[in-house]
Amino acid sequence: MKLKRKKRRIKILEEPSIYEKPNKKMSLGPQQKDTTMTKIFVGGLPYHTTDDSLRQFFDVYGDIEEAVVITDRQTGKSRGYGFV
């Protein structure tokens, strides 16, 4: 006995994204670039890691536009992750 498979049509709806077209309130200055869709999460960083040391580590793979280690607002200490 053969089972018949139904062909399904999938309709993909595109939702407007705030990252594609920022509105005037969220516009970045003429010198800033939106890197939201090009950042890489880097977790498990030692707490002594700085923005500069993170940038130096990834510099061997190409030009780095931005390297940021996320810090606690109150203490200023690294939270152990960042973005490149």
PyMOL Python script that loads the backbone (N, CA, C, O; Angstrom):
from pymol import cmd

cmd.read_pdbstr("""\
ATOM      1  N   MET A   1       0.837  -1.178   0.000  1.00  0.00           N
ATOM      2  CA  MET A   1       0.000   0.000   0.000  1.00  0.00           C
ATOM      3  C   MET A   1       0.885   1.245   0.000  1.00  0.00           C
ATOM      4  O   MET A   1       1.749   1.400   0.863  1.00  0.00           O
ATOM      5  N   LYS A   2       0.667   2.120  -0.961  1.00  0.00           N
ATOM      6  CA  LYS A   2       1.456   3.335  -1.086  1.00  0.00           C
ATOM      7  C   LYS A   2       0.728   4.497  -0.434  1.00  0.00           C
ATOM      8  O   LYS A   2      -0.477   4.682  -0.609  1.00  0.00           O
ATOM      9  N   LEU A   3       1.481   5.265   0.314  1.00  0.00           N
ATOM     10  CA  LEU A   3       0.902   6.462   0.914  1.00  0.00           C
ATOM     11  C   LEU A   3       1.128   7.638  -0.018  1.00  0.00           C
ATOM     12  O   LEU A   3       2.219   7.820  -0.559  1.00  0.00           O
ATOM     13  N   LYS A   4       0.101   8.421  -0.197  1.00  0.00           N
ATOM     14  CA  LYS A   4       0.236   9.598  -1.041  1.00  0.00           C
ATOM     15  C   LYS A   4       0.599  10.790  -0.169  1.00  0.00           C
ATOM     16  O   LYS A   4      -0.002  11.032   0.878  1.00  0.00           O
ATOM     17  N   ARG A   5       1.583  11.511  -0.627  1.00  0.00           N
ATOM     18  CA  ARG A   5       1.962  12.727   0.071  1.00  0.00           C
ATOM     19  C   ARG A   5       1.326  13.921  -0.611  1.00  0.00           C
ATOM     20  O   ARG A   5       1.333  14.043  -1.836  1.00  0.00           O
ATOM     21  N   LYS A   6       0.790  14.776   0.196  1.00  0.00           N
ATOM     22  CA  LYS A   6       0.211  15.994  -0.354  1.00  0.00           C
ATOM     23  C   LYS A   6       1.313  17.019  -0.559  1.00  0.00           C
ATOM     24  O   LYS A   6       2.191  17.175   0.290  1.00  0.00           O
ATOM     25  N   LYS A   7       1.268  17.699  -1.658  1.00  0.00           N
ATOM     26  CA  LYS A   7       2.208  18.782  -1.880  1.00  0.00           C
ATOM     27  C   LYS A   7       1.693  19.997  -1.136  1.00  0.00           C
ATOM     28  O   LYS A   7       0.530  20.384  -1.251  1.00  0.00           O
ATOM     29  N   ARG A   8       2.583  20.577  -0.382  1.00  0.00           N
ATOM     30  CA  ARG A   8       2.189  21.745   0.404  1.00  0.00           C
ATOM     31  C   ARG A   8       2.849  22.988  -0.166  1.00  0.00           C
ATOM     32  O   ARG A   8       4.009  22.968  -0.578  1.00  0.00           O
ATOM     33  N   ARG A   9       2.110  24.029  -0.179  1.00  0.00           N
ATOM     34  CA  ARG A   9       2.658  25.312  -0.564  1.00  0.00           C
ATOM     35  C   ARG A   9       2.882  26.118   0.698  1.00  0.00           C
ATOM     36  O   ARG A   9       1.989  26.283   1.528  1.00  0.00           O
ATOM     37  N   ILE A  10       4.058  26.597   0.812  1.00  0.00           N
ATOM     38  CA  ILE A  10       4.391  27.396   1.990  1.00  0.00           C
ATOM     39  C   ILE A  10       4.452  28.853   1.568  1.00  0.00           C
ATOM     40  O   ILE A  10       5.172  29.228   0.643  1.00  0.00           O
ATOM     41  N   LYS A  11       3.690  29.643   2.260  1.00  0.00           N
ATOM     42  CA  LYS A  11       3.683  31.066   1.976  1.00  0.00           C
ATOM     43  C   LYS A  11       4.555  31.758   3.015  1.00  0.00           C
ATOM     44  O   LYS A  11       4.293  31.688   4.216  1.00  0.00           O
ATOM     45  N   ILE A  12       5.582  32.419   2.536  1.00  0.00           N
ATOM     46  CA  ILE A  12       6.493  33.106   3.428  1.00  0.00           C
ATOM     47  C   ILE A  12       6.107  34.577   3.476  1.00  0.00           C
ATOM     48  O   ILE A  12       6.068  35.274   2.462  1.00  0.00           O
ATOM     49  N   LEU A  13       5.829  35.010   4.672  1.00  0.00           N
ATOM     50  CA  LEU A  13       5.472  36.408   4.863  1.00  0.00           C
ATOM     51  C   LEU A  13       6.691  37.159   5.385  1.00  0.00           C
ATOM     52  O   LEU A  13       7.344  36.729   6.337  1.00  0.00           O
ATOM     53  N   GLU A  14       6.973  38.244   4.770  1.00  0.00           N
ATOM     54  CA  GLU A  14       8.085  39.048   5.236  1.00  0.00           C
ATOM     55  C   GLU A  14       7.562  40.116   6.166  1.00  0.00           C
ATOM     56  O   GLU A  14       6.669  40.890   5.821  1.00  0.00           O
ATOM     57  N   GLU A  15       8.136  40.141   7.348  1.00  0.00           N
ATOM     58  CA  GLU A  15       7.756  41.156   8.305  1.00  0.00           C
ATOM     59  C   GLU A  15       8.740  42.315   8.202  1.00  0.00           C
ATOM     60  O   GLU A  15       9.933  42.097   7.994  1.00  0.00           O
ATOM     61  N   PRO A  16       8.263  43.511   8.341  1.00  0.00           N
ATOM     62  CA  PRO A  16       9.196  44.636   8.304  1.00  0.00           C
ATOM     63  C   PRO A  16      10.167  44.543   9.482  1.00  0.00           C
ATOM     64  O   PRO A  16       9.770  44.224  10.602  1.00  0.00           O
ATOM     65  N   SER A  17      11.391  44.814   9.224  1.00  0.00           N
ATOM     66  CA  SER A  17      12.418  44.716  10.255  1.00  0.00           C
ATOM     67  C   SER A  17      12.963  46.097  10.578  1.00  0.00           C
ATOM     68  O   SER A  17      13.210  46.901   9.679  1.00  0.00           O
ATOM     69  N   ILE A  18      13.148  46.370  11.857  1.00  0.00           N
ATOM     70  CA  ILE A  18      13.700  47.671  12.237  1.00  0.00           C
ATOM     71  C   ILE A  18      15.162  47.783  11.851  1.00  0.00           C
ATOM     72  O   ILE A  18      15.718  48.881  11.828  1.00  0.00           O
ATOM     73  N   TYR A  19      15.795  46.645  11.544  1.00  0.00           N
ATOM     74  CA  TYR A  19      17.202  46.665  11.206  1.00  0.00           C
ATOM     75  C   TYR A  19      17.439  47.054   9.750  1.00  0.00           C
ATOM     76  O   TYR A  19      18.512  47.553   9.410  1.00  0.00           O
ATOM     77  N   GLU A  20      16.459  46.833   8.899  1.00  0.00           N
ATOM     78  CA  GLU A  20      16.642  47.110   7.487  1.00  0.00           C
ATOM     79  C   GLU A  20      16.494  48.595   7.173  1.00  0.00           C
ATOM     80  O   GLU A  20      17.317  49.166   6.457  1.00  0.00           O
ATOM     81  N   LYS A  21      15.464  49.209   7.699  1.00  0.00           N
ATOM     82  CA  LYS A  21      15.196  50.603   7.401  1.00  0.00           C
ATOM     83  C   LYS A  21      14.916  51.357   8.697  1.00  0.00           C
ATOM     84  O   LYS A  21      13.764  51.445   9.122  1.00  0.00           O
ATOM     85  N   PRO A  22      15.931  51.890   9.317  1.00  0.00           N
ATOM     86  CA  PRO A  22      15.668  52.620  10.552  1.00  0.00           C
ATOM     87  C   PRO A  22      14.853  53.875  10.266  1.00  0.00           C
ATOM     88  O   PRO A  22      15.062  54.551   9.259  1.00  0.00           O
ATOM     89  N   ASN A  23      13.918  54.175  11.171  1.00  0.00           N
ATOM     90  CA  ASN A  23      13.132  55.380  10.976  1.00  0.00           C
ATOM     91  C   ASN A  23      13.936  56.587  11.432  1.00  0.00           C
ATOM     92  O   ASN A  23      15.060  56.443  11.912  1.00  0.00           O
ATOM     93  N   LYS A  24      13.369  57.763  11.285  1.00  0.00           N
ATOM     94  CA  LYS A  24      14.106  58.986  11.586  1.00  0.00           C
ATOM     95  C   LYS A  24      14.495  59.074  13.056  1.00  0.00           C
ATOM     96  O   LYS A  24      15.557  59.608  13.376  1.00  0.00           O
ATOM     97  N   LYS A  25      13.660  58.562  13.956  1.00  0.00           N
ATOM     98  CA  LYS A  25      13.969  58.620  15.377  1.00  0.00           C
ATOM     99  C   LYS A  25      15.165  57.751  15.723  1.00  0.00           C
ATOM    100  O   LYS A  25      15.939  58.080  16.622  1.00  0.00           O
ATOM    101  N   MET A  26      15.316  56.634  15.005  1.00  0.00           N
ATOM    102  CA  MET A  26      16.377  55.688  15.314  1.00  0.00           C
ATOM    103  C   MET A  26      17.573  55.831  14.377  1.00  0.00           C
ATOM    104  O   MET A  26      18.492  55.013  14.424  1.00  0.00           O
ATOM    105  N   SER A  27      17.574  56.845  13.537  1.00  0.00           N
ATOM    106  CA  SER A  27      18.623  56.923  12.531  1.00  0.00           C
ATOM    107  C   SER A  27      19.990  57.092  13.175  1.00  0.00           C
ATOM    108  O   SER A  27      20.150  57.770  14.190  1.00  0.00           O
ATOM    109  N   LEU A  28      20.947  56.464  12.561  1.00  0.00           N
ATOM    110  CA  LEU A  28      22.320  56.552  13.018  1.00  0.00           C
ATOM    111  C   LEU A  28      22.949  57.750  12.347  1.00  0.00           C
ATOM    112  O   LEU A  28      22.535  58.142  11.256  1.00  0.00           O
ATOM    113  N   GLY A  29      23.930  58.326  12.978  1.00  0.00           N
ATOM    114  CA  GLY A  29      24.607  59.475  12.403  1.00  0.00           C
ATOM    115  C   GLY A  29      25.282  59.120  11.103  1.00  0.00           C
ATOM    116  O   GLY A  29      25.380  57.942  10.761  1.00  0.00           O
ATOM    117  N   PRO A  30      25.753  60.120  10.363  1.00  0.00           N
ATOM    118  CA  PRO A  30      26.373  59.859   9.065  1.00  0.00           C
ATOM    119  C   PRO A  30      27.658  59.045   9.177  1.00  0.00           C
ATOM    120  O   PRO A  30      28.086  58.437   8.196  1.00  0.00           O
ATOM    121  N   GLN A  31      28.288  59.023  10.367  1.00  0.00           N
ATOM    122  CA  GLN A  31      29.529  58.299  10.530  1.00  0.00           C
ATOM    123  C   GLN A  31      29.318  56.908  11.116  1.00  0.00           C
ATOM    124  O   GLN A  31      30.233  56.086  11.074  1.00  0.00           O
ATOM    125  N   GLN A  32      28.134  56.623  11.664  1.00  0.00           N
ATOM    126  CA  GLN A  32      27.878  55.329  12.278  1.00  0.00           C
ATOM    127  C   GLN A  32      27.230  54.386  11.285  1.00  0.00           C
ATOM    128  O   GLN A  32      26.492  54.806  10.393  1.00  0.00           O
ATOM    129  N   LYS A  33      27.520  53.095  11.456  1.00  0.00           N
ATOM    130  CA  LYS A  33      26.982  52.063  10.576  1.00  0.00           C
ATOM    131  C   LYS A  33      26.230  51.045  11.421  1.00  0.00           C
ATOM    132  O   LYS A  33      26.684  50.690  12.508  1.00  0.00           O
ATOM    133  N   ASP A  34      25.091  50.575  10.940  1.00  0.00           N
ATOM    134  CA  ASP A  34      24.311  49.581  11.672  1.00  0.00           C
ATOM    135  C   ASP A  34      24.975  48.214  11.505  1.00  0.00           C
ATOM    136  O   ASP A  34      24.984  47.654  10.409  1.00  0.00           O
ATOM    137  N   THR A  35      25.533  47.674  12.601  1.00  0.00           N
ATOM    138  CA  THR A  35      26.222  46.381  12.554  1.00  0.00           C
ATOM    139  C   THR A  35      25.415  45.291  13.238  1.00  0.00           C
ATOM    140  O   THR A  35      25.958  44.241  13.584  1.00  0.00           O
ATOM    141  N   THR A  36      24.127  45.528  13.437  1.00  0.00           N
ATOM    142  CA  THR A  36      23.288  44.594  14.164  1.00  0.00           C
ATOM    143  C   THR A  36      23.274  43.208  13.521  1.00  0.00           C
ATOM    144  O   THR A  36      23.302  42.202  14.229  1.00  0.00           O
ATOM    145  N   MET A  37      23.233  43.146  12.215  1.00  0.00           N
ATOM    146  CA  MET A  37      23.128  41.859  11.534  1.00  0.00           C
ATOM    147  C   MET A  37      24.495  41.243  11.211  1.00  0.00           C
ATOM    148  O   MET A  37      24.555  40.166  10.618  1.00  0.00           O
ATOM    149  N   THR A  38      25.574  41.898  11.587  1.00  0.00           N
ATOM    150  CA  THR A  38      26.898  41.373  11.255  1.00  0.00           C
ATOM    151  C   THR A  38      27.741  41.069  12.482  1.00  0.00           C
ATOM    152  O   THR A  38      28.921  40.748  12.343  1.00  0.00           O
ATOM    153  N   LYS A  39      27.181  41.158  13.665  1.00  0.00           N
ATOM    154  CA  LYS A  39      27.943  40.910  14.882  1.00  0.00           C
ATOM    155  C   LYS A  39      27.940  39.424  15.230  1.00  0.00           C
ATOM    156  O   LYS A  39      26.983  38.701  14.953  1.00  0.00           O
ATOM    157  N   ILE A  40      29.038  38.993  15.844  1.00  0.00           N
ATOM    158  CA  ILE A  40      29.172  37.616  16.306  1.00  0.00           C
ATOM    159  C   ILE A  40      29.224  37.636  17.827  1.00  0.00           C
ATOM    160  O   ILE A  40      29.986  38.397  18.422  1.00  0.00           O
ATOM    161  N   PHE A  41      28.407  36.792  18.450  1.00  0.00           N
ATOM    162  CA  PHE A  41      28.416  36.660  19.901  1.00  0.00           C
ATOM    163  C   PHE A  41      29.624  35.836  20.319  1.00  0.00           C
ATOM    164  O   PHE A  41      29.900  34.786  19.739  1.00  0.00           O
ATOM    165  N   VAL A  42      30.339  36.316  21.322  1.00  0.00           N
ATOM    166  CA  VAL A  42      31.494  35.595  21.850  1.00  0.00           C
ATOM    167  C   VAL A  42      31.254  35.409  23.345  1.00  0.00           C
ATOM    168  O   VAL A  42      31.235  36.383  24.097  1.00  0.00           O
ATOM    169  N   GLY A  43      31.073  34.168  23.776  1.00  0.00           N
ATOM    170  CA  GLY A  43      30.786  33.891  25.176  1.00  0.00           C
ATOM    171  C   GLY A  43      31.943  33.191  25.862  1.00  0.00           C
ATOM    172  O   GLY A  43      32.878  32.725  25.212  1.00  0.00           O
ATOM    173  N   GLY A  44      31.869  33.124  27.166  1.00  0.00           N
ATOM    174  CA  GLY A  44      32.882  32.439  27.954  1.00  0.00           C
ATOM    175  C   GLY A  44      34.203  33.178  28.027  1.00  0.00           C
ATOM    176  O   GLY A  44      35.258  32.561  28.176  1.00  0.00           O
ATOM    177  N   LEU A  45      34.150  34.501  27.921  1.00  0.00           N
ATOM    178  CA  LEU A  45      35.384  35.288  27.979  1.00  0.00           C
ATOM    179  C   LEU A  45      35.904  35.375  29.414  1.00  0.00           C
ATOM    180  O   LEU A  45      35.113  35.456  30.354  1.00  0.00           O
ATOM    181  N   PRO A  46      37.217  35.360  29.586  1.00  0.00           N
ATOM    182  CA  PRO A  46      37.757  35.608  30.921  1.00  0.00           C
ATOM    183  C   PRO A  46      37.364  37.016  31.368  1.00  0.00           C
ATOM    184  O   PRO A  46      37.196  37.911  30.539  1.00  0.00           O
ATOM    185  N   TYR A  47      37.222  37.204  32.652  1.00  0.00           N
ATOM    186  CA  TYR A  47      36.740  38.491  33.147  1.00  0.00           C
ATOM    187  C   TYR A  47      37.754  39.615  32.984  1.00  0.00           C
ATOM    188  O   TYR A  47      37.396  40.784  33.126  1.00  0.00           O
ATOM    189  N   HIS A  48      39.006  39.292  32.690  1.00  0.00           N
ATOM    190  CA  HIS A  48      40.003  40.336  32.465  1.00  0.00           C
ATOM    191  C   HIS A  48      40.076  40.775  30.999  1.00  0.00           C
ATOM    192  O   HIS A  48      40.908  41.615  30.657  1.00  0.00           O
ATOM    193  N   THR A  49      39.221  40.225  30.126  1.00  0.00           N
ATOM    194  CA  THR A  49      39.212  40.577  28.710  1.00  0.00           C
ATOM    195  C   THR A  49      38.723  42.006  28.531  1.00  0.00           C
ATOM    196  O   THR A  49      37.733  42.412  29.140  1.00  0.00           O
ATOM    197  N   THR A  50      39.420  42.767  27.692  1.00  0.00           N
ATOM    198  CA  THR A  50      39.027  44.144  27.383  1.00  0.00           C
ATOM    199  C   THR A  50      38.599  44.230  25.919  1.00  0.00           C
ATOM    200  O   THR A  50      38.772  43.284  25.151  1.00  0.00           O
ATOM    201  N   ASP A  51      38.038  45.380  25.548  1.00  0.00           N
ATOM    202  CA  ASP A  51      37.661  45.595  24.149  1.00  0.00           C
ATOM    203  C   ASP A  51      38.884  45.456  23.236  1.00  0.00           C
ATOM    204  O   ASP A  51      38.809  44.847  22.169  1.00  0.00           O
ATOM    205  N   ASP A  52      39.998  46.027  23.669  1.00  0.00           N
ATOM    206  CA  ASP A  52      41.216  45.982  22.851  1.00  0.00           C
ATOM    207  C   ASP A  52      41.768  44.567  22.701  1.00  0.00           C
ATOM    208  O   ASP A  52      42.182  44.177  21.609  1.00  0.00           O
ATOM    209  N   SER A  53      41.777  43.794  23.789  1.00  0.00           N
ATOM    210  CA  SER A  53      42.309  42.432  23.688  1.00  0.00           C
ATOM    211  C   SER A  53      41.395  41.546  22.835  1.00  0.00           C
ATOM    212  O   SER A  53      41.878  40.658  22.133  1.00  0.00           O
ATOM    213  N   LEU A  54      40.087  41.779  22.890  1.00  0.00           N
ATOM    214  CA  LEU A  54      39.146  41.037  22.046  1.00  0.00           C
ATOM    215  C   LEU A  54      39.378  41.381  20.580  1.00  0.00           C
ATOM    216  O   LEU A  54      39.380  40.501  19.719  1.00  0.00           O
ATOM    217  N   ARG A  55      39.572  42.663  20.305  1.00  0.00           N
ATOM    218  CA  ARG A  55      39.848  43.111  18.933  1.00  0.00           C
ATOM    219  C   ARG A  55      41.149  42.498  18.424  1.00  0.00           C
ATOM    220  O   ARG A  55      41.196  42.016  17.292  1.00  0.00           O
ATOM    221  N   GLN A  56      42.199  42.506  19.232  1.00  0.00           N
ATOM    222  CA  GLN A  56      43.492  41.948  18.823  1.00  0.00           C
ATOM    223  C   GLN A  56      43.389  40.460  18.527  1.00  0.00           C
ATOM    224  O   GLN A  56      44.017  39.972  17.588  1.00  0.00           O
ATOM    225  N   PHE A  57      42.611  39.738  19.311  1.00  0.00           N
ATOM    226  CA  PHE A  57      42.464  38.298  19.089  1.00  0.00           C
ATOM    227  C   PHE A  57      41.818  38.006  17.739  1.00  0.00           C
ATOM    228  O   PHE A  57      42.253  37.102  17.027  1.00  0.00           O
ATOM    229  N   PHE A  58      40.779  38.766  17.380  1.00  0.00           N
ATOM    230  CA  PHE A  58      40.060  38.506  16.126  1.00  0.00           C
ATOM    231  C   PHE A  58      40.663  39.220  14.930  1.00  0.00           C
ATOM    232  O   PHE A  58      40.242  38.975  13.799  1.00  0.00           O
ATOM    233  N   ASP A  59      41.625  40.086  15.144  1.00  0.00           N
ATOM    234  CA  ASP A  59      42.252  40.832  14.052  1.00  0.00           C
ATOM    235  C   ASP A  59      42.936  39.926  13.038  1.00  0.00           C
ATOM    236  O   ASP A  59      43.045  40.293  11.868  1.00  0.00           O
ATOM    237  N   VAL A  60      43.395  38.758  13.455  1.00  0.00           N
ATOM    238  CA  VAL A  60      44.078  37.850  12.528  1.00  0.00           C
ATOM    239  C   VAL A  60      43.124  37.303  11.460  1.00  0.00           C
ATOM    240  O   VAL A  60      43.578  36.796  10.434  1.00  0.00           O
ATOM    241  N   TYR A  61      41.813  37.398  11.686  1.00  0.00           N
ATOM    242  CA  TYR A  61      40.820  36.878  10.734  1.00  0.00           C
ATOM    243  C   TYR A  61      40.333  37.928   9.752  1.00  0.00           C
ATOM    244  O   TYR A  61      39.567  37.607   8.844  1.00  0.00           O
ATOM    245  N   GLY A  62      40.758  39.173   9.912  1.00  0.00           N
ATOM    246  CA  GLY A  62      40.352  40.232   8.999  1.00  0.00           C
ATOM    247  C   GLY A  62      40.105  41.530   9.749  1.00  0.00           C
ATOM    248  O   GLY A  62      40.321  41.624  10.957  1.00  0.00           O
ATOM    249  N   ASP A  63      39.648  42.527   9.002  1.00  0.00           N
ATOM    250  CA  ASP A  63      39.376  43.836   9.595  1.00  0.00           C
ATOM    251  C   ASP A  63      38.193  43.750  10.543  1.00  0.00           C
ATOM    252  O   ASP A  63      37.165  43.161  10.210  1.00  0.00           O
ATOM    253  N   ILE A  64      38.336  44.331  11.711  1.00  0.00           N
ATOM    254  CA  ILE A  64      37.293  44.330  12.721  1.00  0.00           C
ATOM    255  C   ILE A  64      36.730  45.738  12.836  1.00  0.00           C
ATOM    256  O   ILE A  64      37.463  46.685  13.121  1.00  0.00           O
ATOM    257  N   GLU A  65      35.434  45.872  12.615  1.00  0.00           N
ATOM    258  CA  GLU A  65      34.788  47.179  12.726  1.00  0.00           C
ATOM    259  C   GLU A  65      34.535  47.551  14.177  1.00  0.00           C
ATOM    260  O   GLU A  65      34.651  48.715  14.562  1.00  0.00           O
ATOM    261  N   GLU A  66      34.188  46.550  14.981  1.00  0.00           N
ATOM    262  CA  GLU A  66      33.842  46.824  16.370  1.00  0.00           C
ATOM    263  C   GLU A  66      34.049  45.569  17.206  1.00  0.00           C
ATOM    264  O   GLU A  66      33.724  44.464  16.772  1.00  0.00           O
ATOM    265  N   ALA A  67      34.586  45.743  18.394  1.00  0.00           N
ATOM    266  CA  ALA A  67      34.731  44.650  19.354  1.00  0.00           C
ATOM    267  C   ALA A  67      34.353  45.215  20.717  1.00  0.00           C
ATOM    268  O   ALA A  67      34.960  46.176  21.190  1.00  0.00           O
ATOM    269  N   VAL A  68      33.344  44.612  21.344  1.00  0.00           N
ATOM    270  CA  VAL A  68      32.821  45.146  22.595  1.00  0.00           C
ATOM    271  C   VAL A  68      32.665  44.031  23.613  1.00  0.00           C
ATOM    272  O   VAL A  68      32.045  43.004  23.335  1.00  0.00           O
ATOM    273  N   VAL A  69      33.229  44.239  24.787  1.00  0.00           N
ATOM    274  CA  VAL A  69      33.023  43.344  25.916  1.00  0.00           C
ATOM    275  C   VAL A  69      31.923  43.969  26.766  1.00  0.00           C
ATOM    276  O   VAL A  69      32.019  45.136  27.147  1.00  0.00           O
ATOM    277  N   ILE A  70      30.882  43.200  27.065  1.00  0.00           N
ATOM    278  CA  ILE A  70      29.755  43.719  27.826  1.00  0.00           C
ATOM    279  C   ILE A  70      30.127  43.758  29.307  1.00  0.00           C
ATOM    280  O   ILE A  70      30.625  42.780  29.864  1.00  0.00           O
ATOM    281  N   THR A  71      29.873  44.907  29.929  1.00  0.00           N
ATOM    282  CA  THR A  71      30.225  45.091  31.332  1.00  0.00           C
ATOM    283  C   THR A  71      28.989  45.379  32.169  1.00  0.00           C
ATOM    284  O   THR A  71      27.968  45.838  31.655  1.00  0.00           O
ATOM    285  N   ASP A  72      29.093  45.109  33.447  1.00  0.00           N
ATOM    286  CA  ASP A  72      28.023  45.405  34.396  1.00  0.00           C
ATOM    287  C   ASP A  72      27.964  46.917  34.598  1.00  0.00           C
ATOM    288  O   ASP A  72      29.003  47.551  34.779  1.00  0.00           O
ATOM    289  N   ARG A  73      26.791  47.496  34.570  1.00  0.00           N
ATOM    290  CA  ARG A  73      26.649  48.946  34.684  1.00  0.00           C
ATOM    291  C   ARG A  73      27.079  49.475  36.044  1.00  0.00           C
ATOM    292  O   ARG A  73      27.678  50.547  36.138  1.00  0.00           O
ATOM    293  N   GLN A  74      26.780  48.738  37.078  1.00  0.00           N
ATOM    294  CA  GLN A  74      27.078  49.217  38.428  1.00  0.00           C
ATOM    295  C   GLN A  74      28.542  49.020  38.813  1.00  0.00           C
ATOM    296  O   GLN A  74      29.166  49.925  39.367  1.00  0.00           O
ATOM    297  N   THR A  75      29.084  47.855  38.524  1.00  0.00           N
ATOM    298  CA  THR A  75      30.452  47.555  38.960  1.00  0.00           C
ATOM    299  C   THR A  75      31.506  47.852  37.890  1.00  0.00           C
ATOM    300  O   THR A  75      32.675  48.058  38.214  1.00  0.00           O
ATOM    301  N   GLY A  76      31.095  47.875  36.614  1.00  0.00           N
ATOM    302  CA  GLY A  76      32.043  48.100  35.532  1.00  0.00           C
ATOM    303  C   GLY A  76      32.850  46.861  35.163  1.00  0.00           C
ATOM    304  O   GLY A  76      33.712  46.921  34.286  1.00  0.00           O
ATOM    305  N   LYS A  77      32.578  45.740  35.823  1.00  0.00           N
ATOM    306  CA  LYS A  77      33.316  44.504  35.547  1.00  0.00           C
ATOM    307  C   LYS A  77      32.706  43.775  34.342  1.00  0.00           C
ATOM    308  O   LYS A  77      31.513  43.896  34.062  1.00  0.00           O
ATOM    309  N   SER A  78      33.547  43.026  33.647  1.00  0.00           N
ATOM    310  CA  SER A  78      33.107  42.242  32.503  1.00  0.00           C
ATOM    311  C   SER A  78      32.047  41.230  32.916  1.00  0.00           C
ATOM    312  O   SER A  78      32.105  40.667  34.009  1.00  0.00           O
ATOM    313  N   ARG A  79      31.073  41.004  32.026  1.00  0.00           N
ATOM    314  CA  ARG A  79      30.044  40.005  32.294  1.00  0.00           C
ATOM    315  C   ARG A  79      30.401  38.668  31.637  1.00  0.00           C
ATOM    316  O   ARG A  79      29.628  37.713  31.727  1.00  0.00           O
ATOM    317  N   GLY A  80      31.549  38.591  30.985  1.00  0.00           N
ATOM    318  CA  GLY A  80      32.018  37.327  30.434  1.00  0.00           C
ATOM    319  C   GLY A  80      31.585  37.048  29.011  1.00  0.00           C
ATOM    320  O   GLY A  80      31.743  35.928  28.525  1.00  0.00           O
ATOM    321  N   TYR A  81      31.039  38.054  28.330  1.00  0.00           N
ATOM    322  CA  TYR A  81      30.693  37.871  26.922  1.00  0.00           C
ATOM    323  C   TYR A  81      30.831  39.195  26.189  1.00  0.00           C
ATOM    324  O   TYR A  81      30.957  40.254  26.803  1.00  0.00           O
ATOM    325  N   GLY A  82      30.805  39.116  24.869  1.00  0.00           N
ATOM    326  CA  GLY A  82      30.934  40.321  24.062  1.00  0.00           C
ATOM    327  C   GLY A  82      30.488  40.059  22.645  1.00  0.00           C
ATOM    328  O   GLY A  82      29.957  38.994  22.332  1.00  0.00           O
ATOM    329  N   PHE A  83      30.709  41.050  21.779  1.00  0.00           N
ATOM    330  CA  PHE A  83      30.330  40.969  20.374  1.00  0.00           C
ATOM    331  C   PHE A  83      31.455  41.504  19.511  1.00  0.00           C
ATOM    332  O   PHE A  83      32.118  42.478  19.866  1.00  0.00           O
ATOM    333  N   VAL A  84      31.666  40.851  18.363  1.00  0.00           N
ATOM    334  CA  VAL A  84      32.688  41.278  17.399  1.00  0.00           C
ATOM    335  C   VAL A  84      32.004  41.498  16.076  1.00  0.00           C
ATOM    336  O   VAL A  84      32.656  41.863  15.097  1.00  0.00           O
TER     337      VAL A  84
END
""", "prot")
cmd.dss("prot")
cmd.show_as("cartoon", "prot")
cmd.util.cbc("prot")
cmd.orient("prot")
